[in-house]
Amino acid sequence: MSKQQTTVETPRAAAILARFLSSESAGGLVLMGAALAALIVANSPLSQGYFAVLHTAWLGMSVAHWVNDGLMAIFFLMVGLEIKREVLAGGLSTWGQRALPGFGALGGMVVPALIYIAINWGHPETLSGWAIPAATDIAFALGVLSLLGKRVPISLKVFLAALAIIDDLGAVVIIAFFYTSGLSMPMLLASLATLVILIAMNRLGVRRLLPYLLLGGVLWYFVLQSGVHATLAGVALAMCIPMGKPEEEARSPLMFLEEKLHSWVAFAVVPIFGFANAGVSLAGISLENLVDPVPLGVALGLLVGKQVGIFLLAGLAIRFGLAKLPQGSSWVQLYGVALLCGIGFTMSLFIGNLAFPGSPHLVDEVKVGVLIGSILAAIAGVTVLRRCSAQVSAAAAK
């Protein structure tokens, strides 16, 4: 790719970025409403019906299973498309663009995991949840950030989006390597054969989406039966969708599919997942339960680990000249965004289900930790960014 191609952003790519930020922000607000509704329903007279529906069997799987393994495969397809576009022709196409969010994402995954491990060290049955606080919820975080409007530079919103995309890539790798068990070799080989066909179609120049989507459904089934988590089929399919050259973006199957999926994912898939997974009965939960290893490790990992890891590594990258502070932003604003990255709702809940598949009690503790950590991170981040904005406005008035 030439320097001109990587530095000149086409109008279509810019429009997709604008829609991405606006839809993710609005989708985050819808997700907040879905999570709040789930909490209310789970602690109301409707709770019995709510949990009964989630456990209702349909076509061999429960409704909750269909949501987590079926609908979320579409979410991961969207994640894969975003990663591929950003790496090939977007905000992550050069080292300079990847550096700051890359270092931030690395710190934001490692430090929360270490905090969780430290708190759960004496409890081997809960150590498998180490990756739960390592994820950032891009929709939720951008939704909260949107409440501040123009008081936050667009460069910081782009930084947050890029960091969360890299974070999602890290989560995909973690799920593939650490939350896969009981492999079925015949189904795994069938999955690989289907993936080879998809890659061959890409290499042969097949640009119609329908064959990719049909084979993607087949791939999802084989992966589901193989023991590898089914949602990874969505990422694998995304990597096979043709991107095309920058000058051909208007006809790119990847750009078209990403554009069509955005609203469905932001306003249907993720809110449904949030409603199905955020519902936790608070009956019988006391203050003592909040300091149990799992909720404490998750909450502190999100609230403390995220801000420390992101701000520390991003700051070091800037200080040593490996990256630059986002244009028009300050160190305090960067710290405020690092706080917002402690909102780990969707992916954290998802990994929590994978970490403790046979323990509903521990999954409920994960939900409590995620909700507490995410809410506190959101409040802290908004407070820092609002005060910083107010100080900047006061200084300008003088």
Contacts in CASP RR format, 6 or more apart in sequence:
PFRMAT RR
TARGET T0000
AUTHOR 0000-0000-0000
METHOD contacts of the structure
MODEL  1
MSKQQTTVETPRAAAILARFLSSESAGGLVLMGAALAALIVANSPLSQGY
FAVLHTAWLGMSVAHWVNDGLMAIFFLMVGLEIKREVLAGGLSTWGQRAL
PGFGALGGMVVPALIYIAINWGHPETLSGWAIPAATDIAFALGVLSLLGK
RVPISLKVFLAALAIIDDLGAVVIIAFFYTSGLSMPMLLASLATLVILIA
MNRLGVRRLLPYLLLGGVLWYFVLQSGVHATLAGVALAMCIPMGKPEEEA
RSPLMFLEEKLHSWVAFAVVPIFGFANAGVSLAGISLENLVDPVPLGVAL
GLLVGKQVGIFLLAGLAIRFGLAKLPQGSSWVQLYGVALLCGIGFTMSLF
IGNLAFPGSPHLVDEVKVGVLIGSILAAIAGVTVLRRCSAQVSAAAAK
1 88 0 8 1.000
1 89 0 8 1.000
1 93 0 8 1.000
1 246 0 8 1.000
5 89 0 8 1.000
5 245 0 8 1.000
5 246 0 8 1.000
5 247 0 8 1.000
6 89 0 8 1.000
6 93 0 8 1.000
6 94 0 8 1.000
9 17 0 8 1.000
9 90 0 8 1.000
10 246 0 8 1.000
10 247 0 8 1.000
10 249 0 8 1.000
12 249 0 8 1.000
12 250 0 8 1.000
12 255 0 8 1.000
13 89 0 8 1.000
13 90 0 8 1.000
13 246 0 8 1.000
13 249 0 8 1.000
13 255 0 8 1.000
16 85 0 8 1.000
16 255 0 8 1.000
16 258 0 8 1.000
16 259 0 8 1.000
17 158 0 8 1.000
19 259 0 8 1.000
19 262 0 8 1.000
20 82 0 8 1.000
20 161 0 8 1.000
20 262 0 8 1.000
21 142 0 8 1.000
21 157 0 8 1.000
21 158 0 8 1.000
21 161 0 8 1.000
23 262 0 8 1.000
23 263 0 8 1.000
23 266 0 8 1.000
23 267 0 8 1.000
24 138 0 8 1.000
24 139 0 8 1.000
24 142 0 8 1.000
24 143 0 8 1.000
24 161 0 8 1.000
24 266 0 8 1.000
25 142 0 8 1.000
25 143 0 8 1.000
25 145 0 8 1.000
25 146 0 8 1.000
26 143 0 8 1.000
26 146 0 8 1.000
26 266 0 8 1.000
26 267 0 8 1.000
27 139 0 8 1.000
27 143 0 8 1.000
27 266 0 8 1.000
27 267 0 8 1.000
27 270 0 8 1.000
27 271 0 8 1.000
28 139 0 8 1.000
28 140 0 8 1.000
28 142 0 8 1.000
28 143 0 8 1.000
28 144 0 8 1.000
28 266 0 8 1.000
28 270 0 8 1.000
29 143 0 8 1.000
29 146 0 8 1.000
30 266 0 8 1.000
30 267 0 8 1.000
30 271 0 8 1.000
31 137 0 8 1.000
31 139 0 8 1.000
31 140 0 8 1.000
31 270 0 8 1.000
31 271 0 8 1.000
31 274 0 8 1.000
31 345 0 8 1.000
31 346 0 8 1.000
32 140 0 8 1.000
32 143 0 8 1.000
33 271 0 8 1.000
34 271 0 8 1.000
34 272 0 8 1.000
34 274 0 8 1.000
34 275 0 8 1.000
34 278 0 8 1.000
35 274 0 8 1.000
35 275 0 8 1.000
35 278 0 8 1.000
35 345 0 8 1.000
35 371 0 8 1.000
37 275 0 8 1.000
38 50 0 8 1.000
38 274 0 8 1.000
38 275 0 8 1.000
38 276 0 8 1.000
38 277 0 8 1.000
38 278 0 8 1.000
38 279 0 8 1.000
39 278 0 8 1.000
39 279 0 8 1.000
39 280 0 8 1.000
39 282 0 8 1.000
39 371 0 8 1.000
41 47 0 8 1.000
41 50 0 8 1.000
41 279 0 8 1.000
42 50 0 8 1.000
42 51 0 8 1.000
42 279 0 8 1.000
42 280 0 8 1.000
42 281 0 8 1.000
42 282 0 8 1.000
43 281 0 8 1.000
43 282 0 8 1.000
43 283 0 8 1.000
47 281 0 8 1.000
50 279 0 8 1.000
53 63 0 8 1.000
54 62 0 8 1.000
54 63 0 8 1.000
54 64 0 8 1.000
54 276 0 8 1.000
55 62 0 8 1.000
55 63 0 8 1.000
55 64 0 8 1.000
56 62 0 8 1.000
56 63 0 8 1.000
58 66 0 8 1.000
59 66 0 8 1.000
61 69 0 8 1.000
63 276 0 8 1.000
64 276 0 8 1.000
64 277 0 8 1.000
67 272 0 8 1.000
67 273 0 8 1.000
67 276 0 8 1.000
67 277 0 8 1.000
68 273 0 8 1.000
68 276 0 8 1.000
68 277 0 8 1.000
68 350 0 8 1.000
68 353 0 8 1.000
69 224 0 8 1.000
69 229 0 8 1.000
69 230 0 8 1.000
69 231 0 8 1.000
70 220 0 8 1.000
70 230 0 8 1.000
70 231 0 8 1.000
71 269 0 8 1.000
71 272 0 8 1.000
71 273 0 8 1.000
72 231 0 8 1.000
72 269 0 8 1.000
72 273 0 8 1.000
72 350 0 8 1.000
73 220 0 8 1.000
73 230 0 8 1.000
73 231 0 8 1.000
73 233 0 8 1.000
73 234 0 8 1.000
74 234 0 8 1.000
74 261 0 8 1.000
74 264 0 8 1.000
74 265 0 8 1.000
74 269 0 8 1.000
75 231 0 8 1.000
75 265 0 8 1.000
75 269 0 8 1.000
75 270 0 8 1.000
75 273 0 8 1.000
75 346 0 8 1.000
76 172 0 8 1.000
76 231 0 8 1.000
76 232 0 8 1.000
76 233 0 8 1.000
76 234 0 8 1.000
76 235 0 8 1.000
76 238 0 8 1.000
77 234 0 8 1.000
77 235 0 8 1.000
77 237 0 8 1.000
77 238 0 8 1.000
77 261 0 8 1.000
78 238 0 8 1.000
78 258 0 8 1.000
78 261 0 8 1.000
78 262 0 8 1.000
78 265 0 8 1.000
78 269 0 8 1.000
79 165 0 8 1.000
79 168 0 8 1.000
79 169 0 8 1.000
79 172 0 8 1.000
79 235 0 8 1.000
79 238 0 8 1.000
80 168 0 8 1.000
80 172 0 8 1.000
80 234 0 8 1.000
80 235 0 8 1.000
80 238 0 8 1.000
80 239 0 8 1.000
81 238 0 8 1.000
81 241 0 8 1.000
81 254 0 8 1.000
81 257 0 8 1.000
81 258 0 8 1.000
81 261 0 8 1.000
82 165 0 8 1.000
82 168 0 8 1.000
82 258 0 8 1.000
83 165 0 8 1.000
83 168 0 8 1.000
83 169 0 8 1.000
83 235 0 8 1.000
83 238 0 8 1.000
84 238 0 8 1.000
84 239 0 8 1.000
84 241 0 8 1.000
84 243 0 8 1.000
84 254 0 8 1.000
85 243 0 8 1.000
85 254 0 8 1.000
85 255 0 8 1.000
85 258 0 8 1.000
86 92 0 8 1.000
86 93 0 8 1.000
86 162 0 8 1.000
86 165 0 8 1.000
87 93 0 8 1.000
88 243 0 8 1.000
89 243 0 8 1.000
89 246 0 8 1.000
89 249 0 8 1.000
90 97 0 8 1.000
91 97 0 8 1.000
91 158 0 8 1.000
91 162 0 8 1.000
92 98 0 8 1.000
92 101 0 8 1.000
92 162 0 8 1.000
92 165 0 8 1.000
92 166 0 8 1.000
96 323 0 8 1.000
97 162 0 8 1.000
98 162 0 8 1.000
98 166 0 8 1.000
99 317 0 8 1.000
99 322 0 8 1.000
99 323 0 8 1.000
100 159 0 8 1.000
100 314 0 8 1.000
100 317 0 8 1.000
100 318 0 8 1.000
100 323 0 8 1.000
100 324 0 8 1.000
100 326 0 8 1.000
101 159 0 8 1.000
101 162 0 8 1.000
101 163 0 8 1.000
101 165 0 8 1.000
101 166 0 8 1.000
102 162 0 8 1.000
102 163 0 8 1.000
102 166 0 8 1.000
103 313 0 8 1.000
103 314 0 8 1.000
103 315 0 8 1.000
103 316 0 8 1.000
103 317 0 8 1.000
103 322 0 8 1.000
103 323 0 8 1.000
104 163 0 8 1.000
104 309 0 8 1.000
104 310 0 8 1.000
104 313 0 8 1.000
104 314 0 8 1.000
104 317 0 8 1.000
104 338 0 8 1.000
105 163 0 8 1.000
105 164 0 8 1.000
105 166 0 8 1.000
105 167 0 8 1.000
105 170 0 8 1.000
105 310 0 8 1.000
106 313 0 8 1.000
107 309 0 8 1.000
107 310 0 8 1.000
107 312 0 8 1.000
107 313 0 8 1.000
108 134 0 8 1.000
108 136 0 8 1.000
108 167 0 8 1.000
108 305 0 8 1.000
108 306 0 8 1.000
108 309 0 8 1.000
108 310 0 8 1.000
108 313 0 8 1.000
108 341 0 8 1.000
109 134 0 8 1.000
109 135 0 8 1.000
109 167 0 8 1.000
109 170 0 8 1.000
110 134 0 8 1.000
110 309 0 8 1.000
111 301 0 8 1.000
111 305 0 8 1.000
111 306 0 8 1.000
111 308 0 8 1.000
111 309 0 8 1.000
111 312 0 8 1.000
112 133 0 8 1.000
112 134 0 8 1.000
112 301 0 8 1.000
112 302 0 8 1.000
112 305 0 8 1.000
112 306 0 8 1.000
112 309 0 8 1.000
113 130 0 8 1.000
113 131 0 8 1.000
113 133 0 8 1.000
113 134 0 8 1.000
115 133 0 8 1.000
115 297 0 8 1.000
115 300 0 8 1.000
115 301 0 8 1.000
115 304 0 8 1.000
115 305 0 8 1.000
116 129 0 8 1.000
116 130 0 8 1.000
116 132 0 8 1.000
116 133 0 8 1.000
116 297 0 8 1.000
116 298 0 8 1.000
116 300 0 8 1.000
116 301 0 8 1.000
117 127 0 8 1.000
117 130 0 8 1.000
119 293 0 8 1.000
119 296 0 8 1.000
119 297 0 8 1.000
119 300 0 8 1.000
120 126 0 8 1.000
120 127 0 8 1.000
120 129 0 8 1.000
120 130 0 8 1.000
120 293 0 8 1.000
120 294 0 8 1.000
120 297 0 8 1.000
121 127 0 8 1.000
122 293 0 8 1.000
123 293 0 8 1.000
126 293 0 8 1.000
126 294 0 8 1.000
126 356 0 8 1.000
126 362 0 8 1.000
128 355 0 8 1.000
128 356 0 8 1.000
129 294 0 8 1.000
129 351 0 8 1.000
129 352 0 8 1.000
129 355 0 8 1.000
129 356 0 8 1.000
129 366 0 8 1.000
131 171 0 8 1.000
131 174 0 8 1.000
131 178 0 8 1.000
131 179 0 8 1.000
131 351 0 8 1.000
131 355 0 8 1.000
132 298 0 8 1.000
132 348 0 8 1.000
132 351 0 8 1.000
132 352 0 8 1.000
132 355 0 8 1.000
132 366 0 8 1.000
132 370 0 8 1.000
133 297 0 8 1.000
133 298 0 8 1.000
133 299 0 8 1.000
133 300 0 8 1.000
133 301 0 8 1.000
133 302 0 8 1.000
133 305 0 8 1.000
133 306 0 8 1.000
133 342 0 8 1.000
133 344 0 8 1.000
133 348 0 8 1.000
134 167 0 8 1.000
134 171 0 8 1.000
134 174 0 8 1.000
134 351 0 8 1.000
135 167 0 8 1.000
135 168 0 8 1.000
135 171 0 8 1.000
135 344 0 8 1.000
135 346 0 8 1.000
135 347 0 8 1.000
135 348 0 8 1.000
135 351 0 8 1.000
136 163 0 8 1.000
136 164 0 8 1.000
136 167 0 8 1.000
136 306 0 8 1.000
136 341 0 8 1.000
136 342 0 8 1.000
136 343 0 8 1.000
136 344 0 8 1.000
136 347 0 8 1.000
137 164 0 8 1.000
137 343 0 8 1.000
137 344 0 8 1.000
137 345 0 8 1.000
137 346 0 8 1.000
137 347 0 8 1.000
137 348 0 8 1.000
137 374 0 8 1.000
138 160 0 8 1.000
138 161 0 8 1.000
138 164 0 8 1.000
138 165 0 8 1.000
138 167 0 8 1.000
138 168 0 8 1.000
139 266 0 8 1.000
139 270 0 8 1.000
139 346 0 8 1.000
140 343 0 8 1.000
140 344 0 8 1.000
140 345 0 8 1.000
140 346 0 8 1.000
140 374 0 8 1.000
140 378 0 8 1.000
141 160 0 8 1.000
141 164 0 8 1.000
141 340 0 8 1.000
141 341 0 8 1.000
141 342 0 8 1.000
141 343 0 8 1.000
141 344 0 8 1.000
142 157 0 8 1.000
142 160 0 8 1.000
142 161 0 8 1.000
144 340 0 8 1.000
144 343 0 8 1.000
144 378 0 8 1.000
144 381 0 8 1.000
144 382 0 8 1.000
145 152 0 8 1.000
145 156 0 8 1.000
145 157 0 8 1.000
145 160 0 8 1.000
145 337 0 8 1.000
145 340 0 8 1.000
145 385 0 8 1.000
147 382 0 8 1.000
148 382 0 8 1.000
148 385 0 8 1.000
148 386 0 8 1.000
148 389 0 8 1.000
151 385 0 8 1.000
151 386 0 8 1.000
151 389 0 8 1.000
152 333 0 8 1.000
152 337 0 8 1.000
152 385 0 8 1.000
152 389 0 8 1.000
153 326 0 8 1.000
153 327 0 8 1.000
153 328 0 8 1.000
153 329 0 8 1.000
153 333 0 8 1.000
155 326 0 8 1.000
155 327 0 8 1.000
155 328 0 8 1.000
155 329 0 8 1.000
156 326 0 8 1.000
156 329 0 8 1.000
156 333 0 8 1.000
156 334 0 8 1.000
156 337 0 8 1.000
158 326 0 8 1.000
159 326 0 8 1.000
159 334 0 8 1.000
159 337 0 8 1.000
160 337 0 8 1.000
160 340 0 8 1.000
160 341 0 8 1.000
163 310 0 8 1.000
163 341 0 8 1.000
164 341 0 8 1.000
167 341 0 8 1.000
167 347 0 8 1.000
168 347 0 8 1.000
171 347 0 8 1.000
171 351 0 8 1.000
172 232 0 8 1.000
172 235 0 8 1.000
174 351 0 8 1.000
175 229 0 8 1.000
175 231 0 8 1.000
175 232 0 8 1.000
175 351 0 8 1.000
175 354 0 8 1.000
176 228 0 8 1.000
176 229 0 8 1.000
176 232 0 8 1.000
179 229 0 8 1.000
179 351 0 8 1.000
179 354 0 8 1.000
179 355 0 8 1.000
180 227 0 8 1.000
180 228 0 8 1.000
180 229 0 8 1.000
181 227 0 8 1.000
182 227 0 8 1.000
183 226 0 8 1.000
183 227 0 8 1.000
183 228 0 8 1.000
184 225 0 8 1.000
184 226 0 8 1.000
184 227 0 8 1.000
187 222 0 8 1.000
187 223 0 8 1.000
187 225 0 8 1.000
187 226 0 8 1.000
187 227 0 8 1.000
188 222 0 8 1.000
188 226 0 8 1.000
188 227 0 8 1.000
188 228 0 8 1.000
190 222 0 8 1.000
190 226 0 8 1.000
191 219 0 8 1.000
191 222 0 8 1.000
191 223 0 8 1.000
191 226 0 8 1.000
191 228 0 8 1.000
191 233 0 8 1.000
194 215 0 8 1.000
194 216 0 8 1.000
194 218 0 8 1.000
194 219 0 8 1.000
194 222 0 8 1.000
195 219 0 8 1.000
195 236 0 8 1.000
195 240 0 8 1.000
197 215 0 8 1.000
198 212 0 8 1.000
198 215 0 8 1.000
198 216 0 8 1.000
198 219 0 8 1.000
198 236 0 8 1.000
198 237 0 8 1.000
198 240 0 8 1.000
199 240 0 8 1.000
201 211 0 8 1.000
201 212 0 8 1.000
201 215 0 8 1.000
201 240 0 8 1.000
202 240 0 8 1.000
202 241 0 8 1.000
202 242 0 8 1.000
205 242 0 8 1.000
206 212 0 8 1.000
206 242 0 8 1.000
207 242 0 8 1.000
207 251 0 8 1.000
207 253 0 8 1.000
208 253 0 8 1.000
209 241 0 8 1.000
209 253 0 8 1.000
209 256 0 8 1.000
209 257 0 8 1.000
212 237 0 8 1.000
212 240 0 8 1.000
212 241 0 8 1.000
212 253 0 8 1.000
213 237 0 8 1.000
215 237 0 8 1.000
216 233 0 8 1.000
216 234 0 8 1.000
216 237 0 8 1.000
217 233 0 8 1.000
219 233 0 8 1.000
219 234 0 8 1.000
219 236 0 8 1.000
219 237 0 8 1.000
220 230 0 8 1.000
220 233 0 8 1.000
220 234 0 8 1.000
220 237 0 8 1.000
222 233 0 8 1.000
223 229 0 8 1.000
223 230 0 8 1.000
223 232 0 8 1.000
223 233 0 8 1.000
223 236 0 8 1.000
224 230 0 8 1.000
224 233 0 8 1.000
229 354 0 8 1.000
231 350 0 8 1.000
238 254 0 8 1.000
241 253 0 8 1.000
241 254 0 8 1.000
241 257 0 8 1.000
242 252 0 8 1.000
242 253 0 8 1.000
242 254 0 8 1.000
243 252 0 8 1.000
243 254 0 8 1.000
243 255 0 8 1.000
244 252 0 8 1.000
244 254 0 8 1.000
249 255 0 8 1.000
270 346 0 8 1.000
273 346 0 8 1.000
273 349 0 8 1.000
273 350 0 8 1.000
274 345 0 8 1.000
274 346 0 8 1.000
274 349 0 8 1.000
277 349 0 8 1.000
277 350 0 8 1.000
277 353 0 8 1.000
277 367 0 8 1.000
278 345 0 8 1.000
278 349 0 8 1.000
278 367 0 8 1.000
278 371 0 8 1.000
279 367 0 8 1.000
280 364 0 8 1.000
280 367 0 8 1.000
280 368 0 8 1.000
280 371 0 8 1.000
281 364 0 8 1.000
285 368 0 8 1.000
289 295 0 8 1.000
289 365 0 8 1.000
289 368 0 8 1.000
290 296 0 8 1.000
290 299 0 8 1.000
290 368 0 8 1.000
290 369 0 8 1.000
290 372 0 8 1.000
292 365 0 8 1.000
294 362 0 8 1.000
294 365 0 8 1.000
294 366 0 8 1.000
294 369 0 8 1.000
295 365 0 8 1.000
295 366 0 8 1.000
295 368 0 8 1.000
295 369 0 8 1.000
295 372 0 8 1.000
296 369 0 8 1.000
297 369 0 8 1.000
298 348 0 8 1.000
298 365 0 8 1.000
298 366 0 8 1.000
298 369 0 8 1.000
298 370 0 8 1.000
298 373 0 8 1.000
299 369 0 8 1.000
299 370 0 8 1.000
299 372 0 8 1.000
299 373 0 8 1.000
299 376 0 8 1.000
300 373 0 8 1.000
301 373 0 8 1.000
302 342 0 8 1.000
302 343 0 8 1.000
302 344 0 8 1.000
302 348 0 8 1.000
302 369 0 8 1.000
302 370 0 8 1.000
302 373 0 8 1.000
302 374 0 8 1.000
302 377 0 8 1.000
303 342 0 8 1.000
303 373 0 8 1.000
303 376 0 8 1.000
303 377 0 8 1.000
303 380 0 8 1.000
305 342 0 8 1.000
306 338 0 8 1.000
306 339 0 8 1.000
306 341 0 8 1.000
306 342 0 8 1.000
306 377 0 8 1.000
307 335 0 8 1.000
307 336 0 8 1.000
307 338 0 8 1.000
307 339 0 8 1.000
307 341 0 8 1.000
307 342 0 8 1.000
307 377 0 8 1.000
307 380 0 8 1.000
309 338 0 8 1.000
310 338 0 8 1.000
310 341 0 8 1.000
311 334 0 8 1.000
311 335 0 8 1.000
311 338 0 8 1.000
314 323 0 8 1.000
314 334 0 8 1.000
314 338 0 8 1.000
315 334 0 8 1.000
317 323 0 8 1.000
318 324 0 8 1.000
318 325 0 8 1.000
325 331 0 8 1.000
325 334 0 8 1.000
326 334 0 8 1.000
330 388 0 8 1.000
330 392 0 8 1.000
332 384 0 8 1.000
332 388 0 8 1.000
333 385 0 8 1.000
333 388 0 8 1.000
335 384 0 8 1.000
336 380 0 8 1.000
336 381 0 8 1.000
336 384 0 8 1.000
336 385 0 8 1.000
336 388 0 8 1.000
337 381 0 8 1.000
337 385 0 8 1.000
339 377 0 8 1.000
339 380 0 8 1.000
339 381 0 8 1.000
339 384 0 8 1.000
340 377 0 8 1.000
340 378 0 8 1.000
340 381 0 8 1.000
340 382 0 8 1.000
340 385 0 8 1.000
341 377 0 8 1.000
342 373 0 8 1.000
342 374 0 8 1.000
342 377 0 8 1.000
343 374 0 8 1.000
343 377 0 8 1.000
343 378 0 8 1.000
344 370 0 8 1.000
344 374 0 8 1.000
344 377 0 8 1.000
345 370 0 8 1.000
345 374 0 8 1.000
348 366 0 8 1.000
348 370 0 8 1.000
348 374 0 8 1.000
349 366 0 8 1.000
349 367 0 8 1.000
349 370 0 8 1.000
352 363 0 8 1.000
352 366 0 8 1.000
353 363 0 8 1.000
355 362 0 8 1.000
355 366 0 8 1.000
356 362 0 8 1.000
356 363 0 8 1.000
356 366 0 8 1.000
END
